[in-house]
Amino acid sequence: MEPQIKKVLKCEEFPKVLKKKEKLAWTSFVAVVRGFLGNQKAENYVDLVQALVRNYGKMGCRMSLKVHILDGHLDKFKDS
């Protein structure tokens, strides 16, 4: 059985129903999942997380405590 997040990311219909700001936020979320939360960290992981925070902010979403801590401590992940 595969994790739920992988099922959500595979869904091709979901992004089609999103408005422009929502699609930007979704694209940012997918980029963070694939480029930061996986086993391999992308070179531009700081940019990915910052884009996620920025795009969710444009939608008027409040930042969860977990994302706030992640955003505030990105420098701690440089050597991991």
The first five atom37 places (N, CA, C, CB, O) and aatype in JSON, in Angstrom:
{
  "aatype": [12, 6, 14, 5, 9, 11, 11, 19, 10, 11, 4, 6, 6, 13, 14, 11, 19, 10, 11, 11, 11, 6, 11, 10, 0, 17, 16, 15, 13, 19, 0, 19, 19, 1, 7, 13, 10, 7, 2, 5, 11, 0, 6, 2, 18, 19, 3, 10, 19, 5, 0, 10, 19, 1, 2, 18, 7, 11, 12, 7, 4, 1, 12, 15, 10, 11, 19, 8, 9, 10, 3, 7, 8, 10, 3, 11, 13, 11, 3, 15],
  "atom_mask": [
    [1, 1, 1, 1, 1],
    [1, 1, 1, 1, 1],
    [1, 1, 1, 1, 1],
    [1, 1, 1, 1, 1],
    [1, 1, 1, 1, 1],
    [1, 1, 1, 1, 1],
    [1, 1, 1, 1, 1],
    [1, 1, 1, 1, 1],
    [1, 1, 1, 1, 1],
    [1, 1, 1, 1, 1],
    [1, 1, 1, 1, 1],
    [1, 1, 1, 1, 1],
    [1, 1, 1, 1, 1],
    [1, 1, 1, 1, 1],
    [1, 1, 1, 1, 1],
    [1, 1, 1, 1, 1],
    [1, 1, 1, 1, 1],
    [1, 1, 1, 1, 1],
    [1, 1, 1, 1, 1],
    [1, 1, 1, 1, 1],
    [1, 1, 1, 1, 1],
    [1, 1, 1, 1, 1],
    [1, 1, 1, 1, 1],
    [1, 1, 1, 1, 1],
    [1, 1, 1, 1, 1],
    [1, 1, 1, 1, 1],
    [1, 1, 1, 1, 1],
    [1, 1, 1, 1, 1],
    [1, 1, 1, 1, 1],
    [1, 1, 1, 1, 1],
    [1, 1, 1, 1, 1],
    [1, 1, 1, 1, 1],
    [1, 1, 1, 1, 1],
    [1, 1, 1, 1, 1],
    [1, 1, 1, 0, 1],
    [1, 1, 1, 1, 1],
    [1, 1, 1, 1, 1],
    [1, 1, 1, 0, 1],
    [1, 1, 1, 1, 1],
    [1, 1, 1, 1, 1],
    [1, 1, 1, 1, 1],
    [1, 1, 1, 1, 1],
    [1, 1, 1, 1, 1],
    [1, 1, 1, 1, 1],
    [1, 1, 1, 1, 1],
    [1, 1, 1, 1, 1],
    [1, 1, 1, 1, 1],
    [1, 1, 1, 1, 1],
    [1, 1, 1, 1, 1],
    [1, 1, 1, 1, 1],
    [1, 1, 1, 1, 1],
    [1, 1, 1, 1, 1],
    [1, 1, 1, 1, 1],
    [1, 1, 1, 1, 1],
    [1, 1, 1, 1, 1],
    [1, 1, 1, 1, 1],
    [1, 1, 1, 0, 1],
    [1, 1, 1, 1, 1],
    [1, 1, 1, 1, 1],
    [1, 1, 1, 0, 1],
    [1, 1, 1, 1, 1],
    [1, 1, 1, 1, 1],
    [1, 1, 1, 1, 1],
    [1, 1, 1, 1, 1],
    [1, 1, 1, 1, 1],
    [1, 1, 1, 1, 1],
    [1, 1, 1, 1, 1],
    [1, 1, 1, 1, 1],
    [1, 1, 1, 1, 1],
    [1, 1, 1, 1, 1],
    [1, 1, 1, 1, 1],
    [1, 1, 1, 0, 1],
    [1, 1, 1, 1, 1],
    [1, 1, 1, 1, 1],
    [1, 1, 1, 1, 1],
    [1, 1, 1, 1, 1],
    [1, 1, 1, 1, 1],
    [1, 1, 1, 1, 1],
    [1, 1, 1, 1, 1],
    [1, 1, 1, 1, 1]
  ],
  "atom_positions": [
    [[0.85, -1.19, 0.0], [0.0, 0.0, 0.0], [0.9, 1.25, 0.0], [-0.97, 0.0, 1.24], [1.81, 1.37, 0.81]],
    [[0.63, 2.17, -0.9], [1.46, 3.37, -0.97], [0.91, 4.47, -0.06], [1.55, 3.87, -2.42], [-0.29, 4.52, 0.21]],
    [[1.78, 5.34, 0.41], [1.34, 6.43, 1.29], [0.31, 7.33, 0.61], [2.54, 7.25, 1.75], [0.32, 7.48, -0.61]],
    [[-0.55, 7.94, 1.41], [-1.62, 8.79, 0.87], [-1.07, 9.98, 0.09], [-2.5, 9.29, 1.99], [-1.65, 10.37, -0.92]],
    [[0.04, 10.55, 0.54], [0.57, 11.72, -0.15], [0.95, 11.38, -1.59], [1.8, 12.27, 0.6], [0.76, 12.2, -2.49]],
    [[1.47, 10.18, -1.82], [1.82, 9.78, -3.18], [0.58, 9.65, -4.05], [2.6, 8.45, -3.17], [0.61, 9.97, -5.23]],
    [[-0.51, 9.18, -3.47], [-1.77, 9.07, -4.22], [-2.27, 10.46, -4.6], [-2.83, 8.33, -3.39], [-2.73, 10.67, -5.73]],
    [[-2.18, 11.38, -3.68], [-2.65, 12.75, -3.95], [-1.8, 13.38, -5.05], [-2.59, 13.62, -2.66], [-2.33, 14.04, -5.95]],
    [[-0.49, 13.19, -4.99], [0.39, 13.79, -5.98], [0.17, 13.2, -7.37], [1.85, 13.6, -5.56], [0.4, 13.88, -8.37]],
    [[-0.26, 11.95, -7.45], [-0.5, 11.3, -8.74], [-1.8, 11.74, -9.4], [-0.51, 9.81, -8.55], [-1.97, 11.57, -10.61]],
    [[-2.72, 12.31, -8.62], [-4.02, 12.71, -9.15], [-3.85, 13.78, -10.22], [-4.93, 13.22, -8.02], [-3.32, 14.86, -9.95]],
    [[-4.29, 13.49, -11.41], [-4.17, 14.44, -12.52], [-5.36, 15.38, -12.62], [-4.01, 13.69, -13.82], [-5.26, 16.44, -13.24]],
    [[-6.47, 15.02, -12.02], [-7.68, 15.83, -12.11], [-7.67, 17.01, -11.14], [-8.89, 14.97, -11.84], [-8.21, 18.08, -11.45]],
    [[-7.07, 16.83, -9.96], [-7.1, 17.86, -8.93], [-6.56, 19.21, -9.41], [-6.3, 17.4, -7.74], [-7.25, 20.22, -9.26]],
    [[-5.36, 19.28, -9.99], [-4.84, 20.58, -10.43], [-5.7, 21.26, -11.49], [-3.44, 20.42, -10.96], [-5.66, 22.48, -11.63]],
    [[-6.46, 20.49, -12.24], [-7.29, 21.04, -13.31], [-8.43, 21.9, -12.8], [-7.84, 19.93, -14.17], [-8.91, 22.78, -13.51]],
    [[-8.87, 21.66, -11.56], [-10.01, 22.41, -11.03], [-9.58, 23.61, -10.18], [-10.88, 21.5, -10.2], [-10.43, 24.33, -9.66]],
    [[-8.3, 23.83, -10.04], [-7.79, 24.91, -9.21], [-7.73, 26.23, -9.97], [-6.41, 24.56, -8.68], [-7.51, 26.26, -11.19]],
    [[-7.93, 27.31, -9.24], [-7.76, 28.65, -9.81], [-6.26, 28.97, -9.83], [-8.56, 29.73, -8.98], [-5.46, 28.2, -9.29]],
    [[-5.89, 30.09, -10.44], [-4.47, 30.42, -10.65], [-3.67, 30.43, -9.34], [-4.36, 31.77, -11.32], [-2.63, 29.78, -9.26]],
    [[-4.13, 31.16, -8.32], [-3.39, 31.22, -7.05], [-3.34, 29.87, -6.38], [-4.04, 32.24, -6.11], [-2.32, 29.5, -5.8]],
    [[-4.43, 29.12, -6.45], [-4.47, 27.79, -5.85], [-3.5, 26.85, -6.54], [-5.89, 27.22, -5.9], [-2.83, 26.04, -5.91]],
    [[-3.43, 26.97, -7.87], [-2.52, 26.11, -8.63], [-1.06, 26.42, -8.32], [-2.78, 26.27, -10.15], [-0.23, 25.52, -8.24]],
    [[-0.74, 27.71, -8.13], [0.62, 28.08, -7.75], [0.98, 27.49, -6.38], [0.77, 29.62, -7.71], [2.09, 26.99, -6.19]],
    [[0.04, 27.55, -5.45], [0.27, 26.99, -4.12], [0.42, 25.47, -4.19], [-0.87, 27.36, -3.16], [1.28, 24.9, -3.53]],
    [[-0.41, 24.83, -5.0], [-0.33, 23.37, -5.15], [1.01, 22.98, -5.79], [-1.51, 22.85, -6.03], [1.66, 22.03, -5.34]],
    [[1.41, 23.7, -6.81], [2.68, 23.42, -7.48], [3.84, 23.59, -6.5], [2.87, 24.35, -8.71], [4.79, 22.8, -6.51]],
    [[3.78, 24.61, -5.67], [4.82, 24.82, -4.65], [4.83, 23.69, -3.65], [4.59, 26.16, -3.93], [5.9, 23.22, -3.25]],
    [[3.65, 23.25, -3.22], [3.56, 22.14, -2.27], [4.19, 20.88, -2.86], [2.09, 21.88, -1.89], [4.96, 20.2, -2.19]],
    [[3.85, 20.57, -4.1], [4.39, 19.38, -4.76], [5.92, 19.49, -4.86], [3.77, 19.21, -6.17], [6.62, 18.51, -4.63]],
    [[6.42, 20.68, -5.19], [7.87, 20.88, -5.31], [8.56, 20.65, -3.97], [8.17, 22.29, -5.83], [9.65, 20.07, -3.93]],
    [[7.95, 21.11, -2.88], [8.56, 20.9, -1.55], [8.53, 19.42, -1.18], [7.82, 21.73, -0.48], [9.51, 18.9, -0.64]],
    [[7.43, 18.75, -1.46], [7.34, 17.32, -1.14], [8.41, 16.55, -1.9], [5.93, 16.77, -1.49], [9.1, 15.71, -1.32]],
    [[8.55, 16.83, -3.17], [9.51, 16.07, -4.0], [10.96, 16.53, -3.81], [9.13, 16.2, -5.47], [11.88, 15.72, -3.92]],
    [[11.16, 17.82, -3.53], [12.52, 18.33, -3.49], [13.09, 18.58, -2.11], [0.0, 0.0, 0.0], [14.25, 18.98, -1.97]],
    [[12.29, 18.33, -1.06], [12.8, 18.6, 0.27], [12.41, 17.52, 1.28], [12.3, 19.94, 0.75], [13.23, 17.13, 2.11]],
    [[11.2, 17.05, 1.21], [10.74, 16.11, 2.22], [11.08, 14.66, 1.9], [9.26, 16.25, 2.38], [10.89, 13.79, 2.74]],
    [[11.58, 14.4, 0.72], [11.95, 13.04, 0.34], [13.33, 12.66, 0.86], [0.0, 0.0, 0.0], [13.9, 13.33, 1.71]],
    [[13.83, 11.58, 0.33], [15.16, 11.1, 0.74], [16.29, 11.97, 0.22], [15.36, 9.68, 0.27], [17.36, 12.03, 0.83]],
    [[16.06, 12.63, -0.88], [17.11, 13.47, -1.48], [16.66, 14.92, -1.47], [17.44, 13.01, -2.92], [15.54, 15.23, -1.88]],
    [[17.51, 15.8, -1.0], [17.19, 17.22, -0.89], [17.68, 17.95, -2.14], [17.81, 17.83, 0.39], [18.85, 17.81, -2.53]],
    [[16.81, 18.72, -2.76], [17.18, 19.49, -3.95], [18.14, 20.61, -3.57], [15.92, 20.07, -4.64], [18.13, 21.09, -2.44]],
    [[18.97, 21.0, -4.5], [19.92, 22.09, -4.28], [19.21, 23.39, -3.92], [20.8, 22.29, -5.52], [19.73, 24.2, -3.15]],
    [[18.04, 23.59, -4.49], [17.3, 24.85, -4.29], [16.19, 24.7, -3.25], [16.71, 25.32, -5.62], [15.15, 25.35, -3.36]],
    [[16.4, 23.86, -2.25], [15.34, 23.59, -1.27], [14.89, 24.86, -0.54], [15.83, 22.56, -0.27], [13.71, 24.97, -0.19]],
    [[15.78, 25.8, -0.31], [15.4, 27.04, 0.36], [14.41, 27.81, -0.52], [16.66, 27.92, 0.66], [13.4, 28.31, -0.02]],
    [[14.69, 27.88, -1.8], [13.78, 28.56, -2.73], [12.42, 27.87, -2.78], [14.4, 28.61, -4.14], [11.38, 28.53, -2.86]],
    [[12.42, 26.54, -2.74], [11.18, 25.79, -2.79], [10.29, 26.11, -1.59], [11.47, 24.28, -2.84], [9.09, 26.35, -1.74]],
    [[10.87, 26.11, -0.4], [10.1, 26.38, 0.81], [9.64, 27.84, 0.82], [10.94, 26.07, 2.07], [8.5, 28.12, 1.21]],
    [[10.49, 28.75, 0.42], [10.1, 30.16, 0.4], [8.97, 30.41, -0.6], [11.31, 31.03, 0.06], [8.08, 31.22, -0.33]],
    [[9.0, 29.73, -1.74], [7.92, 29.86, -2.72], [6.62, 29.29, -2.16], [8.28, 29.13, -4.04], [5.55, 29.85, -2.38]],
    [[6.71, 28.2, -1.43], [5.53, 27.61, -0.79], [4.89, 28.61, 0.17], [5.91, 26.32, -0.05], [3.68, 28.84, 0.11]],
    [[5.69, 29.2, 1.03], [5.18, 30.17, 2.01], [4.58, 31.38, 1.29], [6.3, 30.61, 2.97], [3.51, 31.85, 1.66]],
    [[5.26, 31.87, 0.28], [4.8, 33.04, -0.47], [3.47, 32.75, -1.19], [5.87, 33.47, -1.49], [2.55, 33.56, -1.14]],
    [[3.39, 31.6, -1.86], [2.18, 31.29, -2.62], [0.98, 30.98, -1.74], [2.45, 30.11, -3.53], [-0.15, 31.31, -2.1]],
    [[1.21, 30.36, -0.6], [0.1, 30.15, 0.32], [-0.33, 31.47, 0.94], [0.49, 29.14, 1.43], [-1.52, 31.67, 1.21]],
    [[0.62, 32.38, 1.17], [0.29, 33.7, 1.68], [-0.57, 34.49, 0.72], [0.0, 0.0, 0.0], [-1.46, 35.22, 1.14]],
    [[-0.31, 34.37, -0.57], [-1.11, 35.06, -1.59], [-2.56, 34.61, -1.57], [-0.51, 34.84, -2.97], [-3.45, 35.37, -1.94]],
    [[-2.79, 33.39, -1.14], [-4.16, 32.87, -1.04], [-4.82, 33.31, 0.26], [-4.16, 31.34, -1.15], [-6.02, 33.08, 0.45]],
    [[-4.06, 33.93, 1.15], [-4.62, 34.35, 2.42], [-4.57, 33.27, 3.48], [0.0, 0.0, 0.0], [-5.22, 33.38, 4.52]],
    [[-3.8, 32.22, 3.23], [-3.69, 31.12, 4.19], [-2.73, 31.5, 5.31], [-3.21, 29.82, 3.49], [-1.71, 32.15, 5.09]],
    [[-3.08, 31.09, 6.48], [-2.17, 31.28, 7.61], [-1.17, 30.14, 7.6], [-2.94, 31.34, 8.96], [-1.48, 29.02, 7.19]],
    [[0.01, 30.43, 8.05], [1.07, 29.45, 8.06], [0.93, 28.56, 9.3], [2.46, 30.13, 8.02], [0.77, 29.07, 10.42]],
    [[0.97, 27.26, 9.11], [0.93, 26.36, 10.25], [2.22, 26.52, 11.05], [0.73, 24.89, 9.8], [3.23, 26.99, 10.53]],
    [[2.17, 26.13, 12.29], [3.35, 26.22, 13.15], [4.51, 25.43, 12.57], [3.03, 25.73, 14.55], [5.65, 25.87, 12.62]],
    [[4.22, 24.25, 12.01], [5.28, 23.41, 11.43], [5.96, 24.1, 10.26], [4.7, 22.07, 10.97], [7.19, 24.08, 10.16]],
    [[5.19, 24.71, 9.39], [5.77, 25.4, 8.23], [6.52, 26.63, 8.69], [4.67, 25.79, 7.22], [7.58, 26.95, 8.14]],
    [[6.0, 27.33, 9.69], [6.68, 28.51, 10.23], [8.05, 28.12, 10.79], [5.81, 29.19, 11.33], [9.04, 28.81, 10.54]],
    [[8.11, 27.04, 11.54], [9.38, 26.57, 12.11], [10.32, 26.14, 10.99], [9.14, 25.41, 13.1], [11.51, 26.45, 11.03]],
    [[9.81, 25.41, 10.01], [10.63, 24.99, 8.87], [11.2, 26.2, 8.15], [9.81, 24.14, 7.9], [12.4, 26.24, 7.87]],
    [[10.36, 27.18, 7.86], [10.8, 28.38, 7.15], [11.85, 29.15, 7.96], [9.61, 29.28, 6.84], [12.8, 29.68, 7.4]],
    [[11.68, 29.2, 9.27], [12.6, 29.95, 10.12], [13.9, 29.24, 10.41], [0.0, 0.0, 0.0], [14.84, 29.85, 10.93]],
    [[13.98, 27.94, 10.09], [15.17, 27.17, 10.42], [15.79, 26.48, 9.2], [14.84, 26.14, 11.47], [16.47, 25.46, 9.34]],
    [[15.56, 27.01, 8.02], [16.11, 26.39, 6.81], [17.63, 26.3, 6.82], [15.67, 27.16, 5.59], [18.21, 25.39, 6.24]],
    [[18.27, 27.25, 7.49], [19.73, 27.24, 7.54], [20.27, 26.02, 8.29], [20.25, 28.53, 8.2], [21.42, 25.64, 8.09]],
    [[19.47, 25.4, 9.14], [19.89, 24.22, 9.92], [19.98, 22.98, 9.05], [18.92, 23.98, 11.08], [20.59, 21.98, 9.45]],
    [[19.37, 23.01, 7.86], [19.33, 21.84, 6.99], [20.48, 21.82, 5.97], [18.01, 21.8, 6.26], [20.59, 20.86, 5.2]],
    [[21.31, 22.82, 5.96], [22.36, 22.91, 4.94], [23.3, 21.72, 4.92], [23.16, 24.17, 5.15], [23.69, 21.26, 3.85]],
    [[23.68, 21.21, 6.08], [24.65, 20.12, 6.14], [24.01, 18.74, 6.24], [25.57, 20.32, 7.3], [24.73, 17.74, 6.28]],
    [[22.69, 18.66, 6.29], [22.07, 17.34, 6.46], [21.94, 16.6, 5.17], [20.72, 17.46, 7.1], [21.44, 15.48, 5.15]]
  ]
}
